Amino acid sequence: MTPSNTPRAVFSNIEDQVVEFIALAQASLHIAVCWFTHPGIFEALKKRVAAGVEVSLLLHYDEVNFRPQGLDFFALERAGAKVLAYPGPDLLHHKFAVADQRFLLSGSFNWTRAVHCDHVLWQESDALCRDFLQAFKEALHRARPISALRDVPPRTLLFHHLHQPVWCSPDDIRRRILAGGRVWLAGLTEAEWQLRQREQSLTPMPVRLWEAYWYNRQVWDEAEFRRWQADQQAPRGIRALSAYCLRLRVGDVLAAVSPQQQVLGTGIVGSDIEFSTAAAGRARRYVAWLALPQPASLPGVSVKQGTLKRYAASGLQLTEEIRKILRVQYGEGAPPADTAS
């Protein structure tokens, strides 16, 4: 079916619409989509590459798209397509395609087999296509060819990548500890703690050393970091960075501790290290934080400022103490989601 310049909205059988749109392209296809796992759409795209259509595909670099049983995007790259990965830390949430710089397909539909209430809008518009191609170009500044990321693990998909801000509860923390999450103490000033809450993050300490490593790097590579740290001459700072980078894991629990050795809040580590132009030190880990209504002195809490160390006492007992504090402040249902930060 050849589109007219009258926009067309589709709300069912959307995968067929995407296949039809791909088949329309004669010269070029620019595609930016968060998640792409639909084998039928993938086969249609392979056919256009084989037919000589210039294909540029931009995907979010996470475990949904890049997994052992997933679509073979590396084969698509070898066939001649440009396949680029967006490493984050923000979510590449686009879902659009531009064919021959004239036809636009956009909407809420990810290119997967999941069935949701979705839509796409198909229209012919040179002006709109220019706008979407500009957005595509801007996203490319932070993307990398997938061949350059072959040895870099894709990001773990987390709920808070879709919905921010996020909080955690004492029950969430308890579940993480029972599942094997370790408890760490992070020495933060009040100002650092406020910033970490706003960004839902934890940046490495000390920042200056981390900036030296991160210069001109935008993707975390553990092996490269290990090589870099072996050449450094500041053992104290390197120990702090090594704890942050190599020992801290997704699912671990953090307690933010003030210079007065009082707990300001707790959190759950939600991501591996991610590049960020916004965060101090240019890198961060996402953390779902739970703030206490006021700083609290709790058993076994002691850590130097700017350092990270394992909590030696019972993490479950620490969690129960935090639950008691929140219960006094908020009652038995504590903490409500809209007051937990």
Beta strands, then each sheet from edge to edge (+ up, - down):
strand 1: 8-10
strand 2: 28-33
strand 3: 54-60
strand 4: 82-86
strand 5: 95-99
strand 6: 103-107
strand 7: 120-124
strand 8: 144-145
strand 9: 183-187
strand 10: 201-202
strand 11: 253-257
strand 12: 263-269
strand 13: 274-275
strand 14: 283-296
strand 15: 308-310
sheet 1: 1+ 7- 6+ 5- 2+ 3+ 4+ 8-
sheet 2: 10+ 14- 12+ 11- 9- 15+
sheet 3: 10+ 14- 13+
end
